[in-house]
């Protein structure tokens, strides 16, 4: 089963690029981020005509996640749990950043968690270095802790599952061409990486790093200053596999070529092949 993740940076702007990549790559399942569309305006019929079941969790002009699948989806849920009072400034978290579904392979089912983790910038800190309550960075760290809690619940089931998407997180220095310029950025601050490490320590496998040790392997390049041409990128799109899913891992690759296409996203697809 080929499962992909792709931050498309707007379905309206990127529908042709997404369509071309789907035809070339032919994934069974795709989790999308930043669709930037309410559910009723998502071009559902277009992708259904390509053979995909479409499930969305949209939001006007911002965020938004979706799952496209050639295989039946079951038990679909939208929104990261425990969002009451966890939004910015103490409001409920209503941002469309998370979707889950179970998909059945030939022999086994896998739970797919598609996510678009908050960016967290600008980083607003108190004098003691802690995040300002209600700030974007505070929201990011609290969202990551909620993600940890959801992952712990899924681990307890001892069934195959994965978390995939745009984590807005650079795990290690090797995941950036110029790590020093990111030191104070929310994507690479030490506290961000500590929370991510606690998530990984639950028992996840980083699918790319166990299948590909190539240097300068990235999933995002800024549109400015010829970043892609210079390969001045960062790796922030990830596939994290539970032990039961990792046992089925055949391959994980990044389709960097998509960044050189016409009207590309600033991210490129990443995918895994699981023996299910």
LODOLO-351538 format. One line per 5 residues: number of its first residue (from 1); their letters; for each residue x, y, z of N, C-alpha, C, O. Coordinates in steps of 0.1 Angstrom, whole numbers, plus 5000, padded with zeros to 4 digits. Layout:
N
NUM = A = X/Y/Z/X/Y/Z/X/Y/Z/X/Y/Z  ...
This chain:
276
1 = XXXXX = 5008/4988/5000/5000/5000/5000/5009/5012/5000/5017/5014/5009  5007/5021/4990/5015/5033/4989/5007/5045/4995/4996/5048/4990  5012/5051/5006/5006/5061/5013/5015/5074/5012/5027/5073/5015  5009/5085/5008/5017/5097/5006/5012/5108/5015/5000/5108/5019  5020/5118/5017/5016/5131/5024/5021/5142/5015/5032/5142/5010
6 = XXXXX = 5013/5153/5014/5016/5164/5005/5010/5176/5010/4997/5177/5011  5018/5186/5015/5013/5199/5018/5012/5207/5004/5022/5210/4998  5000/5209/5000/4998/5215/4986/4997/5230/4986/4997/5236/4975  4996/5236/4997/4996/5251/4998/4985/5257/4989/4987/5266/4981  4973/5252/4991/4961/5257/4984/4956/5249/4973/4963/5248/4963
11 = XXXXX = 4945/5242/4975/4939/5233/4965/4936/5241/4952/4937/5236/4941  4931/5253/4953/4927/5261/4941/4939/5264/4933/4938/5263/4921  4950/5268/4939/4962/5272/4932/4969/5260/4927/4977/5261/4917  4968/5248/4933/4977/5237/4931/4970/5225/4925/4975/5214/4925  4957/5226/4921/4950/5215/4916/4956/5208/4904/4956/5196/4903
16 = XXXXX = 4962/5216/4895/4968/5210/4883/4981/5202/4887/4984/5191/4882  4989/5209/4896/5001/5202/4900/4998/5190/4908/5005/5180/4907  4988/5190/4917/4984/5178/4924/4979/5167/4915/4983/5155/4917  4971/5171/4905/4966/5161/4896/4977/5154/4888/4977/5142/4887  4986/5162/4883/4997/5156/4876/5005/5147/4884/5009/5136/4880
21 = XXXXX = 5008/5151/4897/5016/5142/4905/5008/5129/4909/5014/5118/4909  4995/5130/4911/4987/5118/4914/4988/5108/4902/4989/5096/4904  4988/5113/4890/4988/5105/4878/5002/5098/4877/5003/5087/4873  5013/5106/4880/5026/5100/4879/5029/5091/4891/5036/5080/4888  5025/5094/4903/5030/5086/4914/5020/5075/4918/5024/5064/4923
26 = XXXXX = 5007/5077/4915/4996/5067/4917/4996/5061/4931/4997/5049/4933  4995/5070/4941/4994/5065/4955/4980/5059/4958/4970/5063/4951  4980/5049/4967/4967/5044/4971/4959/5054/4980/4947/5055/4980  4967/5060/4989/4961/5070/4999/4970/5082/4999/4983/5081/4999  4964/5094/5000/4972/5106/5002/4966/5114/5013/4953/5117/5013
31 = XXXXX = 4974/5119/5022/4969/5129/5032/4975/5143/5027/4986/5144/5024  4966/5152/5027/4969/5166/5022/4968/5175/5033/4961/5174/5043  4977/5186/5032/4977/5197/5042/4976/5210/5035/4979/5211/5023  4971/5220/5042/4969/5233/5037/4960/5233/5024/4964/5239/5014  4949/5227/5025/4940/5228/5013/4934/5241/5012/4930/5245/5001
36 = XXXXX = 4933/5249/5023/4928/5263/5023/4915/5264/5017/4912/5272/5008  4906/5255/5021/4892/5255/5015/4882/5249/5025/4886/5240/5032  4870/5255/5025/4860/5249/5033/4856/5236/5026/4858/5234/5014  4849/5227/5033/4846/5214/5027/4838/5214/5015/4840/5207/5005  4828/5223/5015/4818/5224/5003/4825/5229/4991/4819/5227/4980
41 = XXXXX = 4836/5236/4992/4843/5242/4980/4854/5233/4975/4861/5236/4965  4857/5222/4982/4868/5214/4978/4864/5206/4965/4852/5202/4964  4872/5206/4955/4869/5199/4942/4867/5184/4943/4875/5177/4937  4858/5180/4951/4856/5166/4954/4854/5157/4941/4860/5147/4939  4845/5162/4932/4842/5154/4920/4854/5152/4912/4855/5141/4906
46 = XXXXX = 4863/5162/4911/4875/5160/4903/4883/5148/4907/4888/5140/4898  4885/5147/4920/4893/5136/4925/4885/5122/4925/4891/5112/4924  4872/5123/4928/4864/5111/4927/4864/5105/4913/4865/5093/4911  4865/5114/4903/4866/5109/4889/4879/5102/4886/4880/5095/4877  4889/5105/4895/4902/5099/4893/4903/5086/4901/4913/5079/4902
51 = XXXXX = 4892/5082/4908/4891/5070/4915/4893/5071/4930/4895/5061/4937  4893/5083/4935/4896/5085/4950/4883/5088/4958/4875/5095/4953  4883/5082/4969/4873/5086/4980/4879/5099/4986/4891/5099/4988  4870/5108/4989/4875/5121/4994/4869/5124/5007/4857/5124/5009  4877/5127/5017/4873/5131/5030/4881/5144/5034/4893/5144/5033
56 = XXXXX = 4874/5154/5038/4881/5167/5041/4877/5172/5055/4867/5169/5061  4886/5180/5060/4884/5188/5072/4889/5202/5069/4901/5205/5072  4880/5210/5064/4885/5223/5058/4882/5235/5066/4875/5235/5076  4888/5246/5062/4887/5259/5069/4889/5270/5058/4898/5268/5050  4882/5280/5059/4883/5291/5048/4896/5298/5049/4900/5303/5059
61 = XXXXX = 4903/5297/5037/4915/5305/5035/4928/5300/5042/4939/5304/5039  4926/5292/5053/4937/5288/5061/4936/5273/5063/4926/5266/5063  4948/5267/5066/4949/5253/5072/4941/5243/5063/4942/5244/5050  4934/5234/5069/4927/5224/5061/4935/5212/5058/4946/5212/5052  4929/5200/5061/4935/5187/5058/4925/5178/5050/4913/5180/5051
66 = XXXXX = 4930/5168/5044/4921/5159/5036/4928/5146/5034/4940/5144/5036  4920/5136/5031/4924/5122/5028/4918/5119/5014/4906/5119/5013  4926/5115/5005/4922/5109/4992/4926/5094/4993/4937/5091/4996  4916/5085/4990/4919/5071/4991/4912/5063/4980/4901/5065/4977  4920/5054/4974/4914/5044/4964/4908/5032/4971/4902/5024/4965
71 = XXXXX = 4911/5031/4984/4906/5020/4992/4896/5026/5002/4896/5037/5006  4886/5017/5006/4876/5022/5016/4881/5028/5029/4891/5022/5034  4875/5038/5033/4879/5045/5046/4868/5042/5056/4856/5043/5053  4873/5039/5068/4863/5037/5079/4867/5045/5091/4878/5050/5093  4857/5047/5100/4859/5054/5113/4866/5067/5111/4877/5069/5117
76 = XXXXX = 4861/5076/5103/4867/5089/5100/4864/5099/5112/4853/5100/5116  4875/5105/5117/4873/5115/5127/4881/5128/5123/4891/5127/5116  4876/5139/5127/4881/5152/5123/4885/5160/5136/4876/5162/5145  4896/5166/5136/4901/5174/5147/4909/5166/5158/4905/5155/5161  4919/5172/5162/4927/5166/5173/4919/5166/5186/4914/5177/5190
81 = XXXXX = 4919/5155/5193/4911/5155/5205/4916/5164/5216/4927/5170/5215  4907/5167/5226/4910/5175/5237/4913/5189/5234/4922/5195/5238  4904/5195/5225/4907/5209/5220/4899/5219/5228/4901/5231/5226  4891/5215/5238/4884/5225/5246/4894/5234/5254/4902/5229/5262  4893/5247/5252/4901/5257/5258/4916/5257/5254/4924/5263/5261
86 = XXXXX = 4919/5249/5243/4933/5248/5239/4937/5256/5227/4948/5254/5222  4928/5264/5222/4931/5273/5211/4938/5285/5216/4942/5286/5228  4940/5295/5207/4948/5307/5211/4939/5315/5221/4927/5316/5219  4946/5321/5230/4939/5330/5240/4929/5323/5248/4919/5329/5252  4930/5309/5250/4921/5302/5258/4908/5298/5251/4900/5291/5258
91 = XXXXX = 4906/5301/5239/4894/5296/5232/4896/5282/5228/4906/5276/5229  4885/5276/5224/4885/5262/5219/4893/5261/5206/4893/5271/5198  4900/5250/5204/4908/5248/5192/4899/5244/5181/4894/5232/5181  4896/5252/5171/4887/5249/5160/4895/5249/5147/4889/5248/5136  4908/5250/5147/4916/5250/5135/4916/5236/5129/4917/5226/5135
96 = XXXXX = 4914/5236/5115/4913/5224/5108/4927/5218/5104/4933/5222/5094  4933/5211/5114/4946/5206/5112/4948/5191/5114/4959/5186/5113  4938/5183/5115/4939/5169/5119/4928/5161/5114/4916/5165/5115  4931/5149/5108/4920/5140/5103/4926/5126/5105/4938/5123/5103  4917/5117/5109/4921/5103/5110/4911/5094/5103/4899/5097/5101
101 = XXXXX = 4916/5082/5098/4907/5072/5092/4915/5059/5092/4927/5059/5092  4907/5048/5091/4913/5035/5090/4911/5030/5075/4900/5032/5070  4922/5025/5070/4921/5020/5056/4925/5005/5056/4935/5001/5063  4918/4997/5049/4921/4982/5048/4930/4979/5037/4926/4982/5025  4941/4972/5039/4949/4966/5029/4944/4953/5025/4933/4949/5028
106 = XXXXX = 4953/4945/5018/4949/4931/5014/4947/4922/5027/4938/4914/5027  4956/4924/5037/4956/4916/5048/4953/4923/5061/4948/4917/5071  4958/4936/5062/4957/4943/5075/4951/4957/5073/4952/4962/5062  4946/4962/5084/4942/4976/5084/4952/4985/5090/4960/4980/5098  4953/4997/5086/4962/5007/5092/4954/5020/5095/4946/5025/5087
111 = XXXXX = 4956/5025/5107/4950/5038/5111/4959/5049/5106/4971/5049/5109  4954/5059/5098/4962/5070/5093/4957/5083/5099/4946/5086/5100  4967/5089/5105/4965/5102/5111/4972/5113/5103/4984/5114/5103  4964/5121/5096/4970/5132/5088/4970/5145/5095/4959/5149/5101  4981/5152/5096/4982/5164/5104/4989/5175/5098/4998/5173/5089
116 = XXXXX = 4986/5187/5102/4993/5199/5098/4996/5207/5111/4987/5214/5116  5007/5205/5116/5011/5210/5129/5013/5225/5129/5019/5230/5119  5009/5233/5139/5011/5247/5139/5026/5251/5137/5035/5245/5141  5027/5262/5129/5041/5267/5127/5047/5273/5139/5059/5269/5142  5040/5281/5147/5045/5286/5160/5053/5299/5160/5056/5304/5170
121 = XXXXX = 5055/5305/5148/5061/5318/5147/5051/5329/5146/5040/5327/5141  5054/5341/5152/5067/5344/5159/5068/5338/5173/5057/5335/5179  5080/5337/5177/5082/5331/5191/5082/5342/5201/5091/5350/5202  5071/5342/5209/5070/5352/5219/5073/5346/5233/5066/5336/5237  5083/5351/5240/5088/5344/5252/5087/5354/5264/5089/5366/5262
126 = XXXXX = 5085/5349/5275/5086/5356/5288/5100/5358/5292/5109/5352/5285  5103/5366/5302/5116/5369/5306/5124/5356/5310/5136/5356/5309  5116/5346/5315/5123/5334/5319/5124/5324/5308/5129/5313/5310  5121/5328/5296/5122/5319/5284/5111/5310/5281/5111/5303/5271  5100/5311/5289/5088/5303/5287/5079/5310/5276/5080/5322/5275
131 = XXXXX = 5072/5302/5269/5063/5309/5259/5052/5317/5265/5046/5314/5275  5049/5329/5259/5038/5337/5264/5025/5330/5262/5022/5325/5251  5017/5329/5273/5005/5322/5272/4996/5328/5261/4994/5340/5260  4990/5319/5253/4982/5323/5242/4989/5327/5229/4982/5330/5219  5002/5327/5230/5010/5331/5218/5010/5319/5208/5006/5308/5211
136 = XXXXX = 5014/5322/5196/5015/5311/5185/5024/5300/5189/5022/5288/5186  5035/5304/5196/5045/5293/5200/5039/5285/5211/5041/5273/5212  5032/5291/5220/5025/5284/5231/5015/5274/5225/5014/5263/5230  5008/5279/5215/4998/5270/5209/5004/5258/5202/4999/5247/5203  5016/5261/5196/5023/5250/5189/5027/5239/5199/5024/5227/5197
141 = XXXXX = 5033/5243/5210/5038/5233/5220/5026/5226/5226/5027/5214/5229  5016/5233/5229/5004/5226/5235/4997/5217/5225/4993/5206/5229  4997/5220/5213/4992/5212/5202/5000/5199/5201/4995/5188/5200  5013/5200/5202/5022/5189/5201/5020/5179/5213/5021/5167/5212  5018/5185/5225/5015/5177/5237/5002/5169/5235/5001/5158/5239
146 = XXXXX = 4992/5176/5229/4979/5169/5226/4981/5157/5216/4975/5147/5217  4990/5160/5206/4993/5150/5196/5000/5138/5203/4997/5126/5200  5009/5141/5213/5015/5130/5221/5005/5122/5228/5005/5110/5228  4995/5128/5234/4984/5121/5241/4976/5112/5232/4973/5101/5235  4973/5117/5220/4965/5109/5211/4974/5097/5206/4968/5086/5205
151 = XXXXX = 4987/5100/5203/4995/5089/5199/4996/5078/5210/4996/5066/5207  4997/5082/5223/4998/5073/5234/4985/5064/5234/4986/5052/5237  4973/5070/5231/4961/5062/5231/4962/5052/5220/4957/5040/5222  4967/5055/5208/4968/5046/5197/4978/5035/5199/4976/5024/5196  4989/5039/5206/4999/5029/5209/4993/5018/5218/4997/5006/5217
156 = XXXXX = 4985/5022/5227/4979/5013/5237/4970/5002/5230/4968/4991/5236  4966/5005/5218/4958/4995/5211/4966/4984/5204/4961/4973/5201  4979/4987/5203/4989/4977/5197/4984/4973/5183/4985/4961/5180  4980/4982/5175/4976/4980/5161/4984/4989/5152/4989/4999/5157  4985/4986/5139/4993/4994/5130/4986/5008/5129/4975/5009/5126
161 = XXXXX = 4994/5018/5130/4990/5032/5128/5002/5041/5124/5013/5037/5127  4999/5052/5118/5010/5061/5114/5005/5075/5115/4993/5078/5114  5014/5084/5118/5011/5099/5118/5019/5105/5107/5032/5103/5106  5013/5112/5098/5020/5117/5086/5015/5131/5083/5003/5135/5085  5024/5140/5078/5020/5153/5074/5031/5163/5075/5043/5159/5076
166 = XXXXX = 5027/5176/5075/5036/5187/5077/5037/5189/5092/5028/5195/5098  5048/5185/5098/5050/5187/5113/5055/5200/5116/5056/5204/5128  5059/5208/5106/5066/5221/5109/5076/5220/5120/5077/5228/5129  5084/5209/5118/5094/5206/5128/5107/5200/5121/5106/5190/5114  5118/5206/5124/5131/5201/5119/5137/5193/5130/5142/5198/5140
171 = XXXXX = 5138/5180/5129/5142/5171/5140/5156/5173/5144/5159/5174/5156  5166/5174/5134/5180/5175/5137/5187/5184/5128/5181/5188/5117  5199/5188/5131/5207/5197/5123/5208/5192/5109/5208/5200/5099  5209/5179/5107/5211/5173/5094/5199/5175/5085/5199/5173/5073  5188/5179/5091/5175/5181/5083/5173/5195/5078/5162/5199/5074
176 = XXXXX = 5184/5203/5078/5184/5217/5073/5197/5219/5066/5208/5215/5071  5197/5226/5055/5209/5229/5048/5217/5239/5056/5230/5238/5057  5211/5248/5062/5218/5258/5071/5211/5259/5085/5204/5268/5088  5214/5249/5093/5207/5248/5106/5209/5260/5115/5200/5263/5122  5220/5267/5114/5222/5278/5123/5212/5290/5121/5209/5297/5130
181 = XXXXX = 5207/5291/5108/5197/5302/5106/5184/5299/5112/5175/5307/5112  5182/5286/5116/5169/5282/5121/5169/5281/5137/5158/5277/5142  5180/5283/5143/5181/5281/5158/5170/5287/5166/5165/5281/5176  5166/5299/5163/5156/5306/5171/5142/5305/5165/5133/5311/5170  5141/5298/5154/5128/5296/5147/5120/5285/5155/5126/5276/5160
186 = XXXXX = 5107/5287/5155/5098/5277/5162/5100/5263/5156/5097/5253/5163  5104/5262/5144/5105/5249/5137/5118/5241/5143/5118/5229/5141  5127/5249/5149/5140/5242/5153/5144/5246/5167/5155/5242/5171  5136/5254/5174/5140/5257/5187/5142/5244/5196/5135/5234/5193  5150/5245/5205/5153/5233/5214/5141/5228/5220/5139/5215/5221
191 = XXXXX = 5132/5236/5225/5120/5232/5232/5111/5224/5222/5105/5214/5226  5110/5229/5210/5102/5222/5200/5107/5208/5198/5099/5199/5197  5120/5207/5196/5126/5194/5194/5125/5185/5206/5124/5173/5204  5125/5190/5218/5123/5182/5230/5109/5176/5230/5108/5164/5233  5099/5184/5227/5086/5179/5226/5084/5168/5215/5077/5158/5217
196 = XXXXX = 5090/5171/5204/5090/5161/5193/5097/5148/5197/5092/5137/5194  5108/5149/5204/5115/5137/5209/5107/5129/5219/5107/5117/5218  5100/5136/5227/5091/5128/5236/5080/5121/5228/5076/5110/5232  5075/5127/5217/5066/5120/5209/5073/5107/5203/5067/5097/5203  5085/5109/5197/5092/5098/5191/5095/5087/5201/5094/5075/5198
201 = XXXXX = 5097/5091/5214/5101/5081/5224/5090/5072/5228/5092/5062/5235  5078/5075/5223/5066/5066/5226/5069/5052/5218/5063/5042/5222  5077/5053/5208/5080/5041/5200/5079/5042/5185/5078/5032/5178  5078/5055/5180/5077/5057/5166/5090/5054/5159/5101/5055/5164  5088/5050/5146/5099/5049/5137/5098/5060/5126/5088/5062/5120
206 = XXXXX = 5109/5068/5124/5110/5078/5114/5112/5071/5101/5123/5066/5098  5102/5069/5092/5102/5061/5081/5114/5064/5071/5120/5056/5066  5116/5077/5069/5126/5081/5059/5140/5078/5064/5148/5073/5057  5142/5080/5077/5156/5079/5082/5160/5064/5083/5172/5061/5083  5151/5055/5084/5155/5041/5084/5156/5035/5070/5160/5023/5068
211 = XXXXX = 5152/5042/5060/5152/5037/5046/5162/5045/5037/5166/5041/5027  5165/5057/5042/5173/5067/5033/5182/5075/5042/5178/5083/5050  5195/5073/5040/5205/5080/5048/5212/5091/5040/5222/5097/5044  5206/5094/5028/5212/5104/5020/5213/5118/5026/5204/5122/5033  5224/5125/5024/5225/5138/5030/5217/5148/5022/5214/5146/5010
216 = XXXXX = 5214/5159/5028/5207/5171/5021/5194/5166/5015/5191/5168/5003  5186/5159/5023/5173/5153/5019/5162/5161/5025/5160/5161/5037  5155/5169/5017/5145/5179/5023/5131/5177/5016/5130/5171/5006  5122/5184/5023/5108/5183/5018/5102/5197/5015/5091/5198/5010  5109/5208/5019/5104/5221/5018/5116/5230/5014/5127/5230/5019
221 = XXXXX = 5113/5239/5004/5122/5250/5000/5114/5263/4998/5103/5263/4992  5119/5273/5004/5112/5286/5003/5111/5290/4988/5120/5287/4980  5101/5298/4985/5100/5303/4971/5110/5314/4968/5113/5316/4956  5116/5320/4978/5125/5332/4976/5139/5327/4974/5143/5317/4978  5146/5336/4967/5161/5335/4966/5166/5322/4960/5177/5318/4963
226 = XXXXX = 5158/5316/4951/5163/5304/4944/5167/5293/4954/5176/5285/4951  5159/5291/4965/5162/5281/4975/5162/5267/4969/5171/5259/4973  5153/5264/4960/5153/5250/4955/5165/5248/4946/5171/5237/4947  5168/5257/4938/5180/5256/4929/5193/5253/4937/5202/5246/4932  5193/5259/4948/5205/5258/4957/5204/5246/4967/5213/5244/4975
231 = XXXXX = 5192/5240/4966/5189/5229/4976/5190/5234/4990/5194/5227/4999  5186/5247/4992/5186/5253/5006/5172/5250/5012/5164/5258/5013  5171/5237/5017/5158/5232/5022/5159/5228/5036/5169/5228/5043  5147/5223/5040/5145/5217/5054/5136/5205/5052/5128/5204/5043  5138/5195/5062/5129/5184/5062/5119/5186/5073/5122/5184/5085
236 = XXXXX = 5106/5188/5070/5096/5191/5080/5084/5182/5078/5074/5183/5086  5083/5175/5067/5072/5166/5064/5077/5151/5067/5087/5147/5062  5069/5145/5076/5074/5132/5081/5063/5121/5081/5051/5124/5081  5068/5109/5081/5060/5097/5084/5065/5090/5096/5077/5085/5097  5057/5090/5107/5060/5083/5119/5052/5071/5120/5040/5071/5120
241 = XXXXX = 5058/5059/5122/5052/5046/5122/5052/5039/5135/5062/5039/5142  5041/5034/5139/5040/5026/5151/5048/5013/5148/5051/5010/5137  5052/5005/5159/5060/4993/5156/5053/4983/5147/5059/4977/5139  5040/4982/5148/5032/4973/5140/5032/4978/5125/5032/4969/5116  5032/4991/5123/5033/4996/5109/5047/4995/5104/5049/4992/5092
246 = XXXXX = 5057/4998/5113/5071/4998/5109/5075/4984/5104/5084/4982/5095  5069/4974/5110/5072/4960/5106/5068/4957/5091/5073/4948/5085  5059/4965/5086/5055/4963/5072/5062/4973/5062/5059/4973/5050  5071/4981/5067/5077/4992/5059/5086/4986/5048/5095/4978/5051  5083/4989/5035/5091/4985/5024/5100/4996/5019/5111/4994/5015
251 = XXXXX = 5095/5008/5019/5103/5019/5013/5097/5033/5018/5085/5033/5022  5105/5043/5017/5100/5057/5020/5109/5066/5011/5121/5065/5011  5102/5074/5003/5109/5083/4994/5102/5097/4994/5091/5099/4998  5110/5107/4989/5106/5120/4987/5105/5123/4972/5116/5121/4965  5094/5128/4967/5093/5131/4953/5098/5146/4951/5089/5155/4948
256 = XXXXX = 5111/5148/4952/5116/5162/4951/5114/5168/4937/5113/5180/4936  5112/5160/4927/5110/5165/4913/5098/5173/4912/5097/5182/4903  5088/5171/4921/5075/5179/4920/5078/5194/4922/5070/5202/4918  5089/5197/4929/5091/5211/4932/5096/5219/4920/5095/5231/4919  5100/5212/4909/5105/5218/4897/5094/5219/4887/5096/5225/4876
261 = XXXXX = 5082/5215/4890/5071/5216/4881/5065/5230/4880/5069/5239/4888  5056/5232/4871/5049/5245/4870/5040/5248/4882/5032/5239/4886  5041/5260/4888/5032/5264/4899/5033/5254/4910/5022/5249/4915  5045/5251/4915/5046/5240/4926/5042/5246/4940/5042/5258/4942  5039/5236/4948/5039/5240/4963/5053/5242/4967/5062/5238/4961
266 = XXXXX = 5054/5248/4979/5068/5250/4985/5072/5237/4992/5083/5236/4996  5063/5227/4994/5066/5214/4999/5065/5204/4987/5060/5207/4976  5071/5192/4989/5070/5181/4980/5064/5169/4987/5064/5168/4999  5059/5160/4979/5053/5148/4985/5064/5139/4991/5075/5138/4986  5060/5132/5002/5068/5121/5008/5058/5109/5009/5046/5111/5012
271 = XXXXX = 5063/5097/5007/5055/5085/5007/5062/5073/5013/5074/5072/5013  5053/5064/5018/5058/5051/5022/5051/5040/5015/5040/5042/5010  5058/5029/5014/5052/5017/5008/5051/5007/5020/5062/5003/5025  5039/5002/5023/5037/4993/5034/5032/4980/5029/5023/4980/5020  5037/4969/5034/5033/4955/5030/5020/4952/5038/5022/4945/5048
276 = X = 5009/4956/5033/4996/4954/5040/4987/4945/5032/4976/4942/5036
